[in-house]
C-alpha cells in the first residue's frame, strides 16, 4: 500500500487517539486470569493488541471483540487450557514477552511465534528470569522466537533486571502470580508502572518502593468494567507535526498521563515547546487529560542515558522534528537496532531520500537542524513507527511524498492516516 501525503499549511482541530497499547495488553491478560467478565472500553485498535486477544482465545478464554470494546470472560489463575495450535503474537514484542510469564506457569507445553520481524528479536531478557523461576524454554539459536515453553510449577525469586524494561518486569510479575510467596523485581531505573497499577486494581497485593516491586502469589483477581485512556506514545506524531508547522493549534483529548510515561512531554517542554495540559483527572488509577499544542520548539534536542530508555519508541519521530527545527543528538540508543527494524538505519535511509543530513553512530545519531525536506518516496520497511514518522516528515516537504508499505501503521494505529488528513485539511 502506498499513501500519498501532501505538505500542510497548519494543523488545527481536536482529535482523540486509540486506546493506550501498553495498558490494553496488560488489562486483557489480567482479565483472562480474573474471575468474571471484564469489559474494556477504548481498547487499542491496532493489530498488536488484537494479537494478544487471539492468543487468549487459543488458551480457552471467551473473548467478545467489537474493535474498541472488548469483553473477556476470565477463568481465574488456573483456568487457561492447553492450545491446540501454535500461538501467534504477530508483530508484537509486548505480547510474546509478557505472555511468556503466564505461559511458563501453565501445566502444559505451548509454542509461541510471530512474524518475520518478531522472529529476529532476542528474548533472553525474559528467558533468563523465567529459567531462574524453574521454567524450561527452548528458543531458536537459544534466543529467538518461536519459543517452546514447557510450563509447570514456578518458584518465587528476587530478580534484578540488568536493563530497565517494563516488559521484563511485567513478565516476571505475571509469573509471580502463580508462585507461593513473594516475587520481587528490582529495576535500575523506574519504568512504566501500568502493570502494578492494573494488578492492584484487579485485587493483587503489589507493593512498590524505590524501584523495588513485590507481588504476593496466588491472589484472587476480580473482573472490572474499564476504559482505556488515549495512547500517549501515538500523540508523539501529532505533537511533532504541530510543533514543526507554524500557526498550528491542536488539542489531543483524553490522553493517558501516567507519570512514568510523560518523559515525552517533559522533553518537548524542555525544548521550549508550546504545550499545555488541561482537564487532568484519574481513571482506574491512571491519570488522564487533554494536551493543547500551540507553538514551536526553541532549542536543539539531546537524548541520552535514562532519557533514551524513556523515549526509545518516540525517537524516529523526534528525529524528524529535530531535522526540521533545531537539531537532535541521540546517544545510548543501541536498542533501536533491534526494534521492528533497525530504526537507526531506517531513519537514516529515509533521511537520505529526502536530502536530510544525519551522522550515524552504532548507538545513535546526530541530525543538524533547520533542514528542508525534499518530497520523496519513503519506505516504512514494515515498521509502524517509521511509517508514521515519515508521514509527519511529508507534511513539511516541498511537494507530495509517498509512504511505501504504509499499511505497517495498522500494527498500532489503523486510523492514523485518516486522523492526520482530518487535521491538515
Buried (B, 14 or more C-beta within 10 A) or exposed (E): EEBEBEBBEBBBEEBBBBBBBBBBBBBBBBBBBBBBBBBBEBBBBBBBBBBBBBBBBBBBBEBEBEEBBBBBBBBEBEBBEEBEEEBBBBBBBBBBBBBBBBBBBBEBBBBBBBBEBBEBBBBEBBBBBBEBBBBEBEBBEEEBBBBBBBBBEBBBBEBEBEEBBBBBBBBBBBBBBBBEEBBBBBBBEBBBBBBBBBBBBBBBEBEBEEBEBBBBBBBEBEBBEBBBBBBBBBBBBBBBBBBBBEEBBBBBBBBBBBEBBBBBBEBBBBBBBBBEBEEEEEEBEBBBBBBBBBBBBEEBBBBEEEBBBBBBBBBBBBBBBBBBBBBBBBBBBEBBEEBBBBBBBBBBBBBEBBBBEBEBEEBBBBBBBEBEBEBBEBBBBBBBBBBBBBBBBBBBBEEEBBBBBBBBBBBBBBBBBEBBBEBBE
